[in-house]
Amino acid sequence: MKIDMENNFETLIATYIENKVGISEHFLSNTLANNLKLNLIALNTKSLLVEAGIGNAEKVSYDGAIRSDSIYWLDKKHNNAFENEFFAQIEEFILYLNRSCFAGITGYEFHYSLYESGDFYLKHLDQFKNNPSRKYSMISYLNADWQESDGGELLIHQLDNNQKIAPTQGKTVFFKSDELVHEVLVTQNTRMSITGWLKSD
């Protein structure tokens, strides 16, 4: 199990070094992805997700013409077994990343993202102009049986290589928060993920 996890960590880092976009197809196990997805659905049923804003707490705005997803912040205080299992894996990855790449990551933050049919998020960078603490962006997808016709791809803009990434279950994407402009294309199906940032405060 530990070996499989570290193989996924190494895949994420190696593909990032090669292409500025790290991708591990099975970063999350099917079991964990399914449990996180069920938790997200339960939270949404209880109307606990909120409209996603643009900017940070110091300067936040809401504009459905730019992004139309809903979010719910993960927190160890929730004492949710599946969120805590996810956090444990992220902490293992941070240790591996700091040890192998001297990344200097000291913290993290993650939230669930829910895109209903017709939702999108236009081009943006993840690092705030008034706060450079976000160093790496990570997105882990929770969508089994995703079809090309469902849309909702992550489109990463690079000078010579725009990259479309399907949000298939278990896949995790990893890139520098201040470097790559990206967007979520219009989804035709319910699209679920955990999105977050590795930080250096």
BAFI-3210 file (N, C-alpha, C; in Angstrom, 3 decimals, decimal comma, padded with zeros to 6 digits):
// residues 201
n [1|2|3|4|5|6|7|8|9|10|11|12|13|14|15|16|17|18|19|20|21|22|23|24|25|26|27|28|29|30|31|32|33|34|35|36|37|38|39|40|41|42|43|44|45|46|47|48|49|50|51|52|53|54|55|56|57|58|59|60|61|62|63|64|65|66|67|68|69|70|71|72|73|74|75|76|77|78|79|80|81|82|83|84|85|86|87|88|89|90|91|92|93|94|95|96|97|98|99|100|101|102|103|104|105|106|107|108|109|110|111|112|113|114|115|116|117|118|119|120|121|122|123|124|125|126|127|128|129|130|131|132|133|134|135|136|137|138|139|140|141|142|143|144|145|146|147|148|149|150|151|152|153|154|155|156|157|158|159|160|161|162|163|164|165|166|167|168|169|170|171|172|173|174|175|176|177|178|179|180|181|182|183|184|185|186|187|188|189|190|191|192|193|194|195|196|197|198|199|200|201]
n.u [000,837|001,865|003,967|002,556|001,280|003,478|004,466|002,429|002,773|005,322|004,804|003,113|004,890|006,963|005,668|004,860|007,355|008,148|006,203|005,078|002,616|001,431|000,151|-001,597|-003,186|-004,423|-004,325|-006,099|-007,636|-010,232|-012,062|-011,711|-012,268|-014,956|-016,160|-015,644|-017,063|-019,726|-019,946|-019,784|-022,136|-024,040|-023,625|-024,399|-027,097|-027,999|-027,903|-025,499|-023,408|-021,879|-022,112|-019,400|-016,743|-014,730|-011,393|-009,796|-010,345|-009,780|-010,474|-013,043|-015,370|-018,475|-019,448|-021,408|-021,025|-018,412|-017,595|-019,439|-019,739|-020,297|-019,122|-017,510|-015,687|-013,096|-012,200|-010,297|-011,587|-014,145|-014,062|-014,496|-014,254|-013,462|-012,639|-010,495|-008,875|-008,202|-006,795|-004,613|-003,310|-002,599|-000,831|001,207|002,042|003,001|005,205|006,775|007,140|008,475|010,762|011,915|011,998|012,580|010,542|009,403|006,858|004,400|001,788|-001,758|-004,878|-008,186|-011,165|-014,411|-015,701|-018,525|-019,989|-022,835|-024,879|-024,179|-022,560|-019,405|-016,000|-014,280|-011,152|-008,338|-005,832|-004,511|-003,122|-003,317|-003,152|-002,717|-001,727|000,738|000,820|-000,177|001,268|001,266|-001,272|-003,833|-006,003|-008,395|-010,340|-013,763|-015,441|-016,984|-017,188|-017,118|-017,861|-016,741|-018,615|-019,723|-018,315|-016,850|-014,071|-010,821|-009,072|-005,903|-003,797|-001,019|001,872|002,685|001,211|-001,720|-003,728|-006,172|-007,957|-009,660|-012,141|-011,846|-012,581|-010,523|-008,264|-005,622|-004,510|-001,751|-000,079|001,853|000,664|000,944|001,546|000,212|-002,431|-005,804|-008,943|-012,313|-014,177|-017,524|-019,730|-021,677|-022,814|-023,236|-020,458|-017,802|-015,302|-012,268|-010,650|-007,674|-004,853|-001,361|000,596|002,884|003,566]
n.v [-001,210|001,303|001,452|001,586|004,047|005,804|005,416|006,629|009,236|009,760|009,579|011,791|013,905|013,478|013,751|016,358|017,700|017,137|018,356|020,587|020,095|017,914|014,611|012,034|009,096|007,435|008,497|008,808|006,101|003,901|003,272|005,298|007,561|007,070|007,154|009,799|011,107|010,292|011,554|014,244|014,408|013,979|016,249|018,207|017,565|018,370|021,046|022,409|023,315|026,228|029,166|029,603|031,891|034,608|035,406|036,055|035,886|038,472|039,982|039,292|038,366|037,732|036,241|034,962|034,883|034,385|032,188|029,277|027,255|025,345|025,173|023,498|023,784|021,656|020,378|019,492|019,682|018,841|016,191|014,041|010,815|010,109|012,478|012,958|010,777|011,474|013,863|012,751|011,393|013,528|014,845|012,946|013,085|015,728|015,536|013,793|015,337|017,616|016,384|015,244|017,287|019,644|021,549|023,160|023,295|024,179|023,999|023,499|023,742|022,708|022,187|020,789|020,705|021,344|021,036|021,631|020,585|022,673|024,410|026,210|027,531|030,329|031,381|031,610|032,390|030,668|031,751|034,415|037,968|039,556|037,861|035,569|032,904|030,455|027,803|025,396|023,945|021,512|019,094|016,681|014,181|012,978|011,413|008,794|006,744|008,798|010,475|011,545|013,211|014,417|016,692|019,367|019,429|020,130|022,781|023,601|026,261|026,620|027,990|026,526|024,253|023,638|021,939|019,507|018,040|015,294|014,904|012,403|009,744|009,373|010,447|012,822|016,149|018,373|021,405|024,501|027,234|029,910|030,007|028,742|029,535|028,548|026,831|025,663|023,852|024,093|021,958|019,062|017,374|016,301|017,250|016,430|017,199|017,422|020,284|022,111|023,675|023,609|025,140|027,789|029,528]
n.w [000,000|000,911|-000,912|-003,352|-002,961|-002,843|-005,410|-006,890|-005,949|-006,994|-009,729|-010,063|-009,485|-011,355|-013,859|-013,607|-013,593|-016,162|-017,796|-016,613|-015,632|-013,425|-013,405|-011,929|-012,408|-010,581|-008,001|-005,850|-004,232|-005,460|-003,471|-001,501|-003,085|-003,782|-001,234|-000,446|-002,442|-001,829|000,619|-000,177|-001,725|000,286|001,891|000,076|-000,224|002,227|001,879|002,411|000,893|-000,586|-002,661|-004,843|-004,441|-005,835|-005,472|-002,244|001,367|002,117|-000,050|-001,583|-004,126|-005,872|-008,797|-011,085|-013,790|-014,167|-012,587|-011,614|-009,796|-006,720|-003,327|-000,507|002,360|003,462|006,673|009,478|011,876|011,404|011,817|010,085|008,857|006,250|005,022|006,742|006,119|003,522|004,078|005,479|003,434|001,771|003,496|003,640|000,986|000,902|002,656|001,131|-001,199|-000,178|000,786|-001,522|-003,409|-002,150|-001,573|000,369|001,528|003,882|004,705|003,931|002,085|001,345|-000,605|-001,298|-004,616|-006,551|-009,597|-011,360|-014,194|-016,911|-015,537|-015,017|-015,069|-015,733|-017,380|-015,219|-012,701|-009,852|-007,701|-005,398|-005,949|-003,739|-001,869|-001,700|-000,819|-001,750|-003,345|-004,898|-006,902|-006,490|-007,767|-007,230|-008,634|-008,595|-010,183|-011,474|-014,421|-016,325|-019,342|-022,609|-023,788|-021,599|-021,057|-019,166|-018,841|-017,447|-018,657|-019,397|-020,025|-021,989|-023,602|-025,914|-025,741|-025,041|-022,734|-022,300|-019,724|-018,633|-016,065|-014,483|-012,195|-009,317|-010,443|-010,073|-010,410|-010,685|-010,258|-010,543|-008,681|-009,382|-012,010|-014,240|-016,294|-016,223|-016,843|-016,225|-018,361|-019,708|-018,070|-018,760|-017,080|-013,647|-011,831|-009,782|-007,351|-005,355|-004,557|-004,105|-002,378|-001,902|000,507|001,427|004,057]
ca.u [000,000|002,789|004,704|001,618|001,079|004,681|004,509|001,531|003,442|006,422|004,189|002,637|006,042|007,710|004,912|004,935|008,678|008,211|005,236|004,501|001,315|001,528|-001,098|-001,604|-004,532|-005,011|-003,846|-007,100|-008,194|-011,664|-012,819|-011,680|-012,983|-016,392|-016,601|-015,635|-018,186|-020,958|-019,966|-020,117|-023,559|-024,805|-023,512|-025,216|-028,490|-028,307|-027,739|-024,343|-022,471|-022,139|-021,639|-017,959|-016,359|-013,512|-010,527|-009,662|-011,172|-009,507|-011,055|-013,842|-016,557|-019,246|-019,868|-021,795|-020,576|-017,018|-017,617|-020,806|-019,739|-020,533|-017,994|-017,592|-014,305|-012,747|-011,578|-010,122|-012,561|-015,365|-013,840|-015,057|-013,229|-012,981|-011,851|-009,242|-008,050|-007,675|-005,763|-003,438|-002,601|-001,999|000,316|002,264|002,549|003,798|006,488|007,516|007,481|009,506|011,990|012,507|012,105|012,854|009,468|009,151|005,426|004,155|000,361|-002,632|-006,314|-008,937|-012,624|-015,186|-016,296|-019,649|-020,474|-024,036|-024,928|-024,177|-021,594|-018,088|-015,136|-013,477|-009,701|-007,859|-004,684|-004,928|-002,444|-003,872|-002,201|-002,434|-001,248|001,438|001,083|-000,497|002,408|000,865|-002,691|-004,118|-007,417|-008,659|-011,676|-014,632|-016,486|-016,891|-017,887|-017,205|-017,800|-016,278|-019,781|-020,066|-017,594|-016,293|-012,627|-009,902|-008,255|-004,723|-003,239|000,424|002,188|002,750|000,593|-002,932|-003,988|-007,513|-007,868|-010,986|-012,226|-012,201|-012,444|-009,217|-007,186|-005,220|-003,718|-000,851|000,692|002,177|-000,514|001,189|002,196|-000,604|-003,831|-006,621|-010,388|-013,158|-015,130|-018,916|-020,034|-023,013|-023,193|-022,758|-018,998|-017,377|-013,855|-011,672|-009,692|-006,958|-003,557|-000,260|000,945|004,084|003,186]
ca.v [000,000|002,433|001,490|002,082|005,472|006,531|005,367|007,682|010,502|009,927|009,854|013,172|014,802|013,279|014,342|017,818|018,155|016,974|019,127|021,629|019,611|016,551|013,839|010,649|008,588|006,683|009,090|008,371|004,770|003,909|003,254|006,630|008,478|006,817|007,631|011,259|011,507|010,113|012,614|015,477|014,349|014,153|017,657|018,981|017,283|019,187|022,455|022,957|023,929|027,644|029,712|029,844|033,269|034,913|036,130|035,461|036,496|039,908|040,659|038,272|038,797|036,624|036,569|033,735|034,925|033,930|030,811|028,970|026,056|025,471|024,575|023,236|023,653|020,529|020,837|018,388|019,854|018,099|014,824|013,097|009,774|010,076|013,697|012,781|009,860|012,307|014,736|011,942|011,132|014,797|015,099|012,041|013,629|016,920|015,058|013,235|016,463|018,421|015,587|014,961|018,487|020,826|022,469|024,100|023,409|024,172|023,867|023,212|023,978|021,994|022,207|020,096|021,517|020,707|021,698|021,044|020,741|024,065|025,191|026,442|028,501|030,927|031,419|032,267|031,881|030,318|032,518|035,756|039,071|040,138|036,821|034,574|031,683|029,257|027,443|024,359|023,603|020,085|018,766|015,234|014,035|011,986|011,147|007,487|006,568|010,077|010,334|012,746|014,067|015,116|017,961|019,640|019,214|021,176|023,221|024,321|027,033|026,799|028,648|025,619|022,958|023,644|020,560|019,221|016,913|014,815|014,795|011,015|009,382|008,944|011,243|014,064|017,064|019,114|022,405|025,699|028,095|031,240|029,826|028,275|029,938|027,375|027,019|024,468|023,991|023,844|020,551|018,611|016,374|016,679|017,077|016,569|017,121|018,127|021,248|022,754|024,296|023,412|026,524|028,123|030,795]
ca.w [000,000|000,985|-002,175|-004,361|-002,708|-003,245|-006,875|-007,357|-005,658|-007,931|-011,036|-010,036|-009,533|-012,607|-014,972|-013,404|-014,029|-017,616|-018,587|-015,758|-015,158|-012,932|-013,448|-011,465|-012,730|-009,459|-006,745|-004,875|-004,464|-005,772|-002,217|-000,907|-003,986|-003,628|000,075|-000,493|-003,300|-001,060|001,621|-000,882|-002,086|001,529|002,264|-000,857|000,111|003,411|001,477|003,132|-000,037|-000,809|-003,934|-004,844|-004,689|-006,578|-004,552|-000,917|002,407|002,179|-001,213|-002,241|-004,852|-006,420|-010,157|-011,785|-015,179|-014,182|-012,088|-011,176|-008,965|-005,286|-002,601|000,933|002,820|004,323|007,913|010,431|012,963|011,070|012,283|009,119|008,650|004,864|004,850|007,472|005,323|002,431|004,657|005,797|002,176|001,356|004,372|003,181|-000,275|001,216|003,179|-000,013|-002,077|000,492|000,890|-002,830|-004,249|-001,316|-001,963|001,456|001,813|005,325|005,008|002,794|002,233|000,310|-000,534|-002,317|-005,681|-007,234|-010,803|-011,948|-015,648|-017,342|-014,758|-015,626|-014,381|-016,791|-017,210|-014,008|-011,946|-008,491|-006,647|-005,233|-006,080|-002,426|-000,945|-002,525|-000,045|-002,525|-004,192|-005,863|-006,971|-006,635|-007,971|-007,244|-009,210|-007,957|-011,185|-012,128|-015,709|-017,034|-020,798|-023,309|-024,029|-020,356|-021,001|-017,846|-018,751|-017,018|-019,789|-018,927|-021,132|-022,064|-024,864|-027,060|-025,447|-024,241|-022,317|-021,795|-018,800|-018,243|-014,603|-014,187|-010,779|-008,804|-011,051|-009,426|-011,241|-009,792|-011,003|-009,760|-008,594|-009,941|-013,304|-015,361|-016,441|-016,517|-016,750|-016,267|-019,460|-019,334|-017,837|-019,137|-016,086|-012,316|-011,803|-008,394|-007,129|-004,223|-005,101|-003,014|-002,580|-000,975|000,832|002,183|004,703]
c.u [000,868|003,554|003,815|001,420|002,284|004,880|003,617|002,126|004,523|005,900|003,743|003,803|006,769|006,979|004,857|006,270|008,769|007,372|004,591|003,107|001,494|000,171|-000,835|-003,030|-005,212|-004,491|-004,790|-007,554|-009,682|-012,496|-012,868|-012,453|-014,496|-016,916|-016,628|-016,799|-019,515|-021,079|-020,347|-021,603|-024,430|-024,781|-024,384|-026,703|-028,941|-028,136|-026,582|-023,274|-022,874|-021,597|-020,151|-017,668|-015,105|-012,654|-010,473|-010,479|-010,979|-010,201|-011,834|-015,023|-017,234|-019,772|-020,130|-021,435|-019,127|-016,903|-018,985|-020,887|-020,072|-019,428|-018,353|-016,169|-014,138|-011,997|-011,459|-011,110|-013,879|-015,297|-014,542|-013,963|-012,636|-012,187|-010,499|-008,304|-007,424|-006,555|-004,477|-002,620|-001,923|-000,760|001,500|002,892|003,425|005,169|007,382|008,016|008,588|010,840|012,689|012,766|012,381|011,823|009,121|007,676|005,189|002,681|-000,444|-004,050|-007,028|-010,433|-013,217|-015,634|-017,388|-020,078|-021,711|-023,999|-025,057|-023,176|-020,219|-017,272|-014,180|-011,993|-009,291|-006,531|-005,130|-004,260|-002,993|-002,772|-001,797|-001,959|-000,598|001,605|000,755|000,639|002,030|-000,640|-002,831|-005,624|-007,545|-010,118|-012,425|-015,746|-016,258|-017,651|-018,068|-017,002|-017,322|-017,428|-020,228|-019,353|-016,869|-014,796|-011,938|-009,043|-007,133|-004,042|-001,727|000,738|002,106|001,993|-000,596|-003,338|-005,385|-007,454|-009,271|-011,025|-012,632|-011,792|-011,052|-008,056|-006,907|-004,293|-002,986|-000,045|000,937|001,029|-000,323|001,619|001,234|-002,040|-004,634|-008,099|-011,075|-014,200|-016,536|-019,160|-021,470|-023,558|-022,726|-021,286|-018,500|-015,867|-013,521|-010,544|-008,966|-005,565|-002,586|000,379|002,278|003,867|004,398]
c.v [001,254|002,581|002,043|003,589|006,275|006,492|006,442|009,063|010,778|010,230|011,304|014,150|014,700|013,912|015,860|018,355|018,133|018,011|020,286|021,280|018,160|015,867|012,433|010,128|007,945|007,186|008,743|006,961|004,902|003,984|004,640|007,624|008,308|007,356|009,161|011,779|011,391|011,185|013,953|015,523|014,578|015,614|018,530|018,788|018,115|020,691|023,141|023,528|025,383|028,067|030,014|031,300|033,369|035,788|035,427|036,252|038,010|040,666|039,627|038,908|037,563|037,032|035,278|033,721|034,475|032,490|030,537|027,705|026,391|024,723|024,318|022,970|022,426|021,048|019,642|018,478|019,140|016,663|013,798|012,094|009,838|011,342|013,548|011,805|010,603|013,208|013,962|011,660|012,402|015,099|014,199|012,572|014,858|016,526|014,552|014,359|017,313|017,696|015,456|016,217|019,762|021,925|023,480|024,317|023,260|023,992|023,576|023,638|023,312|022,200|021,262|021,121|020,709|021,587|020,940|021,264|022,218|024,934|025,217|027,342|029,040|030,984|032,190|031,663|031,622|031,154|033,943|036,821|039,626|039,112|035,693|033,209|030,398|028,966|026,423|024,126|022,100|019,892|017,253|015,018|012,834|011,536|009,815|007,526|007,890|009,856|011,648|013,733|014,824|016,462|018,130|019,416|020,415|021,518|024,091|024,967|027,135|027,310|027,709|024,315|023,119|022,207|020,429|017,960|016,532|014,566|013,401|010,611|008,864|009,766|012,493|014,835|018,022|020,111|023,625|026,688|029,451|031,189|029,562|028,790|028,713|027,716|025,661|024,699|023,610|022,344|020,245|017,587|016,875|016,284|017,386|016,414|017,657|018,984|021,912|023,209|023,885|024,776|026,626|029,508|031,545]
c.w [000,000|-000,325|-003,282|-004,208|-003,181|-004,756|-007,475|-007,097|-006,704|-009,337|-011,122|-010,189|-010,869|-013,795|-014,842|-013,928|-015,554|-018,350|-017,826|-015,244|-014,730|-012,974|-012,928|-011,619|-011,523|-008,120|-005,600|-005,219|-004,787|-004,503|-001,599|-001,773|-003,842|-002,304|000,143|-001,333|-002,554|000,014|000,994|-001,232|-000,850|001,990|001,372|-000,580|001,311|003,147|002,203|002,205|-000,264|-002,176|-003,831|-005,188|-005,534|-005,673|-003,210|000,100|002,484|001,052|-002,037|-002,955|-005,429|-007,785|-010,924|-013,256|-015,312|-013,687|-011,479|-010,329|-007,514|-004,549|-001,134|001,411|003,721|005,547|008,857|011,593|012,672|011,587|011,398|008,729|007,247|004,526|005,548|006,760|004,146|002,946|004,950|004,535|001,662|002,199|004,017|001,891|-000,020|001,766|002,046|-000,928|-001,457|000,552|-000,465|-003,663|-003,473|-001,559|-000,874|001,767|003,318|005,692|003,757|003,127|001,062|000,503|-001,580|-003,357|-006,365|-008,399|-011,284|-013,460|-016,017|-016,608|-015,421|-014,699|-015,437|-016,413|-015,956|-013,566|-010,516|-007,398|-006,604|-005,382|-004,714|-001,399|-001,757|-001,862|-000,808|-003,504|-005,278|-005,756|-007,161|-006,789|-008,069|-007,629|-008,647|-008,892|-011,896|-013,452|-016,447|-018,529|-021,432|-023,535|-022,778|-020,228|-019,678|-017,712|-018,089|-018,230|-019,252|-020,123|-020,970|-023,461|-026,060|-026,830|-024,504|-023,955|-021,735|-020,960|-018,348|-016,735|-014,123|-012,773|-010,430|-009,316|-010,219|-010,352|-010,308|-010,621|-010,117|-009,830|-009,265|-011,396|-014,461|-015,278|-016,837|-016,368|-016,690|-017,348|-018,996|-019,193|-018,242|-018,150|-014,715|-012,187|-010,391|-008,263|-005,745|-004,801|-003,944|-003,398|-001,489|-000,761|001,560|002,779|005,248]
res [m|k|i|d|m|e|n|n|f|e|t|l|i|a|t|y|i|e|n|k|v|g|i|s|e|h|f|l|s|n|t|l|a|n|n|l|k|l|n|l|i|a|l|n|t|k|s|l|l|v|e|a|g|i|g|n|a|e|k|v|s|y|d|g|a|i|r|s|d|s|i|y|w|l|d|k|k|h|n|n|a|f|e|n|e|f|f|a|q|i|e|e|f|i|l|y|l|n|r|s|c|f|a|g|i|t|g|y|e|f|h|y|s|l|y|e|s|g|d|f|y|l|k|h|l|d|q|f|k|n|n|p|s|r|k|y|s|m|i|s|y|l|n|a|d|w|q|e|s|d|g|g|e|l|l|i|h|q|l|d|n|n|q|k|i|a|p|t|q|g|k|t|v|f|f|k|s|d|e|l|v|h|e|v|l|v|t|q|n|t|r|m|s|i|t|g|w|l|k|s|d]
***
